[in-house]
Amino acid sequence: GGGGGGDGGGGVLRASAPPSAIALPPRLPFLWGAGRGCGFVTGSCAGSPWSAPGYFCDSAAPPAGGCTLGREAVGYCTLSTYSAPLPPQFQYFDGQPNLGGNPPDDYCPRWASYSNYHCRYSDDSSQAFAASKSATRGEDRCDSCRCSLSSLHSSSFQQASSSYGCYEERCLSATRMQMRVGQTWYECNAQPEPGIIRVPGWSGFLRCPNATEACSTAYDLGWPLIASVTPAKGPASGGTPITVSGANLGGDDPDPPTLSLCGTDASDTRPSVSDPSTLLATTPPLLDPSTGDIHTGTTVCTVHVRRANGRYGQAPLAFSFVGPPGPPPSQPPINLDDGWTPDALLSVGLRVWPYVLTALAGLCTLHWAYSTARQLRAIHQLLKAVGGGAVVEMSSTTAGAPVGAGASAQQVERSFAL
């Protein structure tokens, strides 16, 4: 509102220092009801102005919870079943007069934050919980942390159910976003499955929010964006000229950018003379770190461009090194230094079971062949006896009469049950 002058009257709070000397934090936007129109205040909370993320919730709310308004906290739906019908003006569900939210909210069910699950900060009572989530799920609490769906777990042997957690995020432009898991930033649109972050050595995934919504007011900060890498493969011995196209690759920076494949820097990286948004480089040799020899087989690499100002971009699975054929796989010897430990027994079992299965399959095949030969021999003897005029005392399954020399072949077949 407006401010009046005067000599200290009218309840005006005065600062002892001039305004230019006071450093104030930026004012945070007030999100509740922003842009929802007059119906948000004058209408029912079951109306369309409340049908936006973070507002009205109902019995269809997921049991895993959700995000509060602005994705600032992990929350729950306040919907409850009361023992008596609510006042008519607070009944928001047809035929279910006992359903509603908290009384201070006019019984409007909405997304409310858990007391220990604010993404932007943690107090003394929630620090232990936040530390546990950081160690096992890669979460954090910070001013730029927001609520997102995740099933990440730091152990690849343990599966976590999908739930909501707090992860730091930053906008590179109005359409590009990065999210941080642990100490590593991942660009959402640069993943093999866009919008789904998977961390090497971890189980599960982290789902990115829609960058066009979360970053709609962000400026383009000049982070490299790799659109294509040609050719897509080359020999592991290196020496393949490649062309990397995209945007903000740093070709017109005073210091040239760095281009790497599988973590190894390419040589002769330079911008194209005709197009500064295109980089030219020569692939390095891909060496086996344990032997120093050329890597065998085919290795698919991530192409990484880093500008001199530290901003970077990457294209997963964008280039393949093709090396010479490697030796056939072999198994290391079993370590019996500690005796027949459970690990040693398991190793023996895993090595022996293919041979056991092969032997069982061979025995089953021999048994089938032997049974088939006996049946064929019995049929041959039966037909020979019938052709010689002998009577075979085997009951017919249809007529119940003995089969004799005058029986037809069809009757013989019916009387002999294999």
C-alpha positions as semicolon CSV with decimal commas, in nm:
position;residue;x (nm);y (nm);z (nm)
1;G;0,000;0,000;0,000
2;G;0,098;0,363;-0,010
3;G;0,317;0,519;0,257
4;G;0,248;0,850;0,427
5;G;0,494;1,114;0,528
6;G;0,509;1,280;0,867
7;D;0,735;1,303;1,162
8;G;0,698;0,954;1,296
9;G;0,322;0,943;1,349
10;G;0,071;0,710;1,187
11;G;0,246;0,390;1,291
12;V;0,520;0,415;1,027
13;L;0,820;0,192;1,106
14;R;1,141;0,382;1,058
15;A;1,485;0,235;0,990
16;S;1,791;0,380;1,152
17;A;1,983;0,359;0,823
18;P;1,892;0,508;0,487
19;P;1,701;0,270;0,254
20;S;1,995;0,240;0,018
21;A;2,203;0,086;0,296
22;I;1,950;-0,186;0,386
23;A;1,995;-0,521;0,207
24;L;1,665;-0,709;0,191
25;P;1,610;-1,059;0,051
26;P;1,399;-1,082;-0,264
27;R;1,027;-1,098;-0,200
28;L;0,884;-1,444;-0,265
29;P;0,570;-1,471;-0,476
30;F;0,245;-1,549;-0,296
31;L;0,115;-1,857;-0,476
32;W;-0,216;-1,930;-0,303
33;G;-0,492;-1,849;-0,551
34;A;-0,259;-1,662;-0,788
35;G;-0,411;-1,643;-1,135
36;R;-0,713;-1,857;-1,042
37;G;-0,972;-1,582;-1,088
38;C;-1,252;-1,448;-0,870
39;G;-1,422;-1,787;-0,861
40;F;-1,140;-1,908;-0,639
41;V;-1,276;-1,683;-0,363
42;T;-1,647;-1,657;-0,440
43;G;-1,715;-2,010;-0,564
44;S;-1,696;-2,359;-0,419
45;C;-1,359;-2,524;-0,370
46;A;-1,497;-2,813;-0,576
47;G;-1,516;-2,581;-0,877
48;S;-1,277;-2,545;-1,167
49;P;-1,063;-2,263;-1,012
50;W;-0,948;-2,513;-0,749
51;S;-0,878;-2,795;-0,997
52;A;-0,504;-2,731;-1,021
53;P;-0,203;-2,911;-0,867
54;G;-0,169;-2,836;-0,496
55;Y;-0,529;-2,734;-0,431
56;F;-0,839;-2,957;-0,414
57;C;-0,794;-3,332;-0,367
58;D;-1,040;-3,621;-0,337
59;S;-1,056;-3,996;-0,277
60;A;-0,858;-4,053;-0,599
61;A;-0,547;-3,900;-0,437
62;P;-0,257;-4,148;-0,460
63;P;-0,164;-4,320;-0,133
64;A;0,200;-4,230;-0,198
65;G;0,106;-3,868;-0,131
66;G;0,174;-3,573;-0,356
67;C;0,317;-3,223;-0,377
68;T;0,179;-2,912;-0,216
69;L;0,119;-2,588;-0,401
70;G;0,428;-2,480;-0,593
71;R;0,584;-2,822;-0,524
72;E;0,744;-2,671;-0,213
73;A;0,676;-2,968;0,013
74;V;0,574;-3,333;0,012
75;G;0,217;-3,353;0,135
76;Y;-0,098;-3,553;0,191
77;C;-0,465;-3,506;0,114
78;T;-0,662;-3,377;0,416
79;L;-0,976;-3,565;0,310
80;S;-1,146;-3,733;0,608
81;T;-1,471;-3,916;0,680
82;Y;-1,668;-3,751;0,962
83;S;-1,909;-3,932;1,191
84;A;-2,194;-3,696;1,100
85;P;-2,292;-3,517;0,779
86;L;-2,122;-3,182;0,726
87;P;-2,323;-2,861;0,698
88;P;-2,487;-2,844;0,352
89;Q;-2,271;-2,555;0,236
90;F;-1,959;-2,764;0,306
91;Q;-2,067;-3,081;0,127
92;Y;-1,850;-3,111;-0,185
93;F;-1,913;-3,475;-0,285
94;D;-2,249;-3,589;-0,424
95;G;-2,404;-3,860;-0,209
96;Q;-2,117;-3,847;0,043
97;P;-2,212;-3,578;0,296
98;N;-1,959;-3,704;0,555
99;L;-1,650;-3,640;0,340
100;G;-1,447;-3,324;0,378
101;G;-1,124;-3,160;0,477
102;N;-1,021;-2,968;0,786
103;P;-1,273;-2,729;0,949
104;P;-1,045;-2,419;0,924
105;D;-1,040;-2,472;0,545
106;D;-1,423;-2,473;0,523
107;Y;-1,387;-2,851;0,504
108;C;-1,219;-2,818;0,165
109;P;-0,985;-3,118;0,119
110;R;-0,650;-2,993;-0,004
111;W;-0,285;-3,091;-0,021
112;A;-0,113;-3,010;0,309
113;S;0,256;-3,054;0,383
114;Y;0,397;-3,306;0,627
115;S;0,557;-3,129;0,922
116;N;0,900;-3,283;0,845
117;Y;0,891;-3,276;0,464
118;H;0,938;-2,915;0,353
119;C;1,171;-2,911;0,054
120;R;1,309;-2,560;0,103
121;Y;1,429;-2,605;0,460
122;S;1,461;-2,850;0,748
123;D;1,436;-2,767;1,118
124;D;1,589;-2,945;1,416
125;S;1,303;-3,196;1,437
126;S;1,340;-3,307;1,074
127;Q;1,718;-3,306;1,025
128;A;1,758;-3,678;1,100
129;F;1,478;-3,763;0,858
130;A;1,628;-3,538;0,589
131;A;1,973;-3,694;0,637
132;S;1,827;-4,043;0,595
133;K;1,650;-3,942;0,274
134;S;1,971;-3,783;0,147
135;A;2,174;-4,101;0,204
136;T;1,926;-4,351;0,061
137;R;1,726;-4,151;-0,193
138;G;1,964;-3,870;-0,298
139;E;1,729;-3,597;-0,170
140;D;1,817;-3,255;-0,031
141;R;1,663;-2,952;0,143
142;C;1,751;-2,617;-0,015
143;D;1,590;-2,298;-0,141
144;S;1,575;-2,434;-0,498
145;C;1,465;-2,786;-0,395
146;R;1,120;-2,896;-0,506
147;C;0,891;-3,199;-0,477
148;S;0,912;-3,468;-0,747
149;L;0,812;-3,833;-0,792
150;S;1,097;-4,080;-0,738
151;S;1,175;-4,444;-0,672
152;L;1,552;-4,393;-0,654
153;H;1,752;-4,592;-0,402
154;S;2,127;-4,578;-0,351
155;S;2,151;-4,960;-0,348
156;S;2,102;-5,136;-0,679
157;F;1,995;-5,449;-0,487
158;Q;1,705;-5,277;-0,310
159;Q;1,387;-5,159;-0,480
160;A;1,201;-4,858;-0,342
161;S;0,835;-4,788;-0,408
162;S;0,745;-4,472;-0,597
163;S;0,692;-4,179;-0,364
164;Y;0,750;-3,806;-0,359
165;G;1,073;-3,648;-0,239
166;C;1,274;-3,325;-0,250
167;Y;1,541;-3,265;-0,516
168;E;1,729;-2,955;-0,620
169;E;1,654;-2,830;-0,969
170;R;1,771;-2,547;-1,191
171;C;1,658;-2,405;-1,524
172;L;1,902;-2,373;-1,813
173;S;1,646;-2,205;-2,037
174;A;1,270;-2,181;-2,071
175;T;1,257;-2,542;-2,192
176;R;1,560;-2,709;-2,027
177;M;1,601;-2,825;-1,670
178;Q;1,859;-3,007;-1,460
179;M;1,800;-3,197;-1,136
180;R;2,059;-3,292;-0,878
181;V;2,089;-3,637;-0,718
182;G;2,363;-3,647;-0,457
183;Q;2,641;-3,431;-0,599
184;T;2,564;-3,487;-0,969
185;W;2,344;-3,279;-1,196
186;Y;2,139;-3,454;-1,466
187;E;1,973;-3,278;-1,758
188;C;1,615;-3,400;-1,794
189;N;1,583;-3,388;-2,173
190;A;1,930;-3,541;-2,232
191;Q;1,844;-3,876;-2,073
192;P;1,797;-4,192;-2,284
193;E;1,432;-4,175;-2,176
194;P;1,361;-3,798;-2,175
195;G;1,226;-3,675;-1,845
196;I;1,329;-3,991;-1,655
197;I;1,661;-3,977;-1,466
198;R;1,835;-4,304;-1,381
199;V;2,152;-4,293;-1,172
200;P;2,431;-4,547;-1,247
201;G;2,459;-4,799;-0,964
202;W;2,120;-4,700;-0,819
203;S;1,781;-4,861;-0,861
204;G;1,465;-4,678;-0,962
205;F;1,412;-4,345;-1,136
206;L;1,346;-3,974;-1,077
207;R;1,071;-3,811;-1,283
208;C;1,140;-3,455;-1,398
209;P;0,864;-3,194;-1,388
210;N;0,751;-3,031;-1,709
211;A;1,031;-2,787;-1,788
212;T;0,806;-2,566;-2,002
213;E;0,598;-2,498;-1,689
214;A;0,866;-2,494;-1,417
215;C;1,108;-2,285;-1,627
216;S;0,865;-2,074;-1,828
217;T;1,014;-1,745;-1,701
218;A;1,378;-1,853;-1,714
219;Y;1,637;-1,693;-1,939
220;D;1,854;-1,896;-2,177
221;L;2,177;-1,916;-1,979
222;G;2,382;-2,051;-2,268
223;W;2,419;-2,413;-2,160
224;P;2,537;-2,634;-2,449
225;L;2,271;-2,839;-2,624
226;I;2,392;-3,127;-2,845
227;A;2,149;-3,206;-3,126
228;S;2,348;-3,458;-3,332
229;V;2,685;-3,634;-3,360
230;T;2,800;-3,757;-3,702
231;P;2,919;-4,014;-3,778
232;A;2,763;-4,222;-3,501
233;K;3,049;-4,473;-3,477
234;G;3,417;-4,519;-3,548
235;P;3,711;-4,748;-3,468
236;A;3,832;-4,774;-3,109
237;S;4,180;-4,684;-3,234
238;G;4,053;-4,325;-3,276
239;G;4,123;-4,077;-3,554
240;T;3,762;-4,043;-3,674
241;P;3,663;-3,685;-3,769
242;I;3,327;-3,605;-3,609
243;T;3,083;-3,315;-3,631
244;V;2,880;-3,209;-3,329
245;S;2,582;-2,982;-3,400
246;G;2,357;-2,802;-3,159
247;A;2,332;-2,470;-2,975
248;N;2,551;-2,280;-2,728
249;L;2,843;-2,514;-2,793
250;G;3,097;-2,239;-2,725
251;G;3,240;-2,215;-3,071
252;D;3,256;-1,835;-3,051
253;D;3,400;-1,823;-2,695
254;P;3,748;-1,675;-2,649
255;D;3,866;-2,010;-2,512
256;P;3,769;-2,322;-2,707
257;P;3,534;-2,574;-2,551
258;T;3,632;-2,926;-2,448
259;L;3,470;-3,225;-2,620
260;S;3,501;-3,574;-2,475
261;L;3,375;-3,921;-2,558
262;C;3,348;-4,188;-2,287
263;G;3,533;-3,946;-2,058
264;T;3,835;-3,909;-2,292
265;D;3,903;-3,571;-2,452
266;A;3,891;-3,548;-2,830
267;S;4,172;-3,380;-3,017
268;D;4,170;-3,075;-3,244
269;T;3,833;-2,948;-3,116
270;R;3,739;-2,632;-3,305
271;P;3,432;-2,451;-3,436
272;S;3,331;-2,489;-3,795
273;V;3,436;-2,194;-4,008
274;S;3,099;-2,180;-4,179
275;D;2,886;-2,237;-3,868
276;P;3,010;-2,147;-3,516
277;S;2,725;-2,353;-3,365
278;T;2,897;-2,667;-3,499
279;L;3,209;-2,823;-3,350
280;L;3,465;-3,033;-3,537
281;A;3,695;-3,277;-3,358
282;T;3,887;-3,602;-3,393
283;T;3,802;-3,899;-3,174
284;P;4,066;-4,023;-2,930
285;P;4,166;-4,388;-2,898
286;L;3,955;-4,580;-2,647
287;L;4,195;-4,771;-2,422
288;D;4,127;-5,044;-2,170
289;P;4,225;-4,888;-1,835
290;S;4,347;-5,221;-1,696
291;T;4,580;-5,311;-1,984
292;G;4,633;-4,990;-2,179
293;D;4,542;-5,171;-2,502
294;I;4,274;-5,075;-2,751
295;H;3,934;-5,156;-2,603
296;T;3,778;-5,466;-2,756
297;G;3,418;-5,503;-2,870
298;T;3,167;-5,221;-2,919
299;T;3,141;-4,948;-2,654
300;V;2,859;-4,692;-2,663
301;C;2,960;-4,352;-2,526
302;T;2,817;-4,028;-2,396
303;V;2,941;-3,722;-2,586
304;H;3,014;-3,432;-2,351
305;V;3,080;-3,064;-2,439
306;R;3,207;-2,827;-2,169
307;R;3,248;-2,456;-2,227
308;A;3,526;-2,255;-2,067
309;N;3,272;-2,094;-1,830
310;G;3,192;-2,439;-1,684
311;R;2,855;-2,489;-1,849
312;Y;2,819;-2,822;-2,022
313;G;2,588;-3,041;-2,225
314;Q;2,584;-3,408;-2,304
315;A;2,425;-3,654;-2,545
316;P;2,393;-4,006;-2,400
317;L;2,464;-4,306;-2,625
318;A;2,556;-4,077;-2,913
319;F;2,878;-4,242;-3,039
320;S;3,002;-4,601;-3,056
321;F;3,365;-4,713;-3,055
322;V;3,410;-5,038;-3,248
323;G;3,714;-5,235;-3,132
324;P;3,864;-5,569;-3,234
325;P;3,696;-5,888;-3,110
326;G;3,787;-5,972;-2,756
327;P;3,886;-6,308;-2,611
328;P;3,606;-6,543;-2,511
329;P;3,479;-6,478;-2,162
330;S;3,638;-6,680;-1,884
331;Q;3,560;-6,729;-1,518
332;P;3,809;-6,649;-1,245
333;P;3,923;-6,935;-1,019
334;I;3,722;-7,002;-0,706
335;N;3,887;-6,859;-0,396
336;L;3,907;-7,130;-0,127
337;D;4,149;-6,948;0,100
338;D;3,875;-6,924;0,363
339;G;3,740;-7,273;0,298
340;W;3,398;-7,361;0,161
341;T;3,222;-7,039;0,249
342;P;2,864;-6,970;0,131
343;D;3,006;-6,751;-0,147
344;A;3,235;-7,034;-0,263
345;L;2,946;-7,283;-0,262
346;L;2,728;-7,040;-0,454
347;S;3,006;-6,988;-0,710
348;V;3,041;-7,363;-0,759
349;G;2,665;-7,402;-0,793
350;L;2,638;-7,127;-1,054
351;R;2,915;-7,287;-1,258
352;V;2,783;-7,643;-1,234
353;W;2,412;-7,593;-1,293
354;P;2,437;-7,544;-1,675
355;Y;2,606;-7,884;-1,702
356;V;2,347;-8,044;-1,472
357;L;2,064;-7,905;-1,681
358;T;2,233;-8,027;-2,000
359;A;2,269;-8,377;-1,852
360;L;1,903;-8,383;-1,742
361;A;1,791;-8,270;-2,086
362;G;2,000;-8,549;-2,242
363;L;1,850;-8,813;-2,008
364;C;1,498;-8,693;-2,085
365;T;1,570;-8,718;-2,458
366;L;1,704;-9,073;-2,423
367;H;1,401;-9,175;-2,217
368;W;1,166;-9,036;-2,480
369;A;1,353;-9,214;-2,760
370;Y;1,347;-9,546;-2,568
371;S;0,971;-9,519;-2,493
372;T;0,893;-9,432;-2,854
373;A;1,097;-9,727;-2,983
374;R;0,910;-9,969;-2,752
375;Q;0,572;-9,840;-2,869
376;L;0,669;-9,866;-3,234
377;R;0,794;-10,221;-3,176
378;A;0,464;-10,317;-3,010
379;I;0,265;-10,176;-3,302
380;H;0,485;-10,365;-3,548
381;Q;0,431;-10,694;-3,362
382;L;0,056;-10,636;-3,347
383;L;0,027;-10,568;-3,719
384;K;0,244;-10,872;-3,793
385;A;0,021;-11,093;-3,575
386;V;-0,296;-10,966;-3,742
387;G;-0,152;-11,021;-4,087
388;G;-0,058;-11,384;-3,994
389;G;-0,415;-11,479;-3,883
390;A;-0,349;-11,488;-3,507
391;V;-0,601;-11,362;-3,258
392;V;-0,481;-11,086;-3,028
393;E;-0,681;-11,062;-2,705
394;M;-0,697;-10,688;-2,666
395;S;-1,032;-10,526;-2,595
396;S;-1,166;-10,261;-2,831
397;T;-1,242;-9,930;-2,671
398;T;-1,549;-9,892;-2,894
399;A;-1,715;-10,229;-2,961
400;G;-1,569;-10,444;-2,682
401;A;-1,513;-10,743;-2,925
402;P;-1,181;-10,931;-2,971
403;V;-0,973;-10,837;-3,267
404;G;-0,915;-11,123;-3,507
405;A;-0,782;-11,190;-3,851
406;G;-1,077;-11,022;-4,012
407;A;-1,042;-10,693;-3,821
408;S;-0,987;-10,379;-4,015
409;A;-0,683;-10,158;-3,968
410;Q;-0,905;-9,890;-3,812
411;Q;-1,033;-10,141;-3,554
412;V;-0,677;-10,248;-3,478
413;E;-0,576;-9,891;-3,419
414;R;-0,871;-9,828;-3,189
415;S;-0,808;-10,144;-2,988
416;F;-0,446;-10,058;-2,914
417;A;-0,412;-9,771;-2,665
418;L;-0,066;-9,615;-2,667
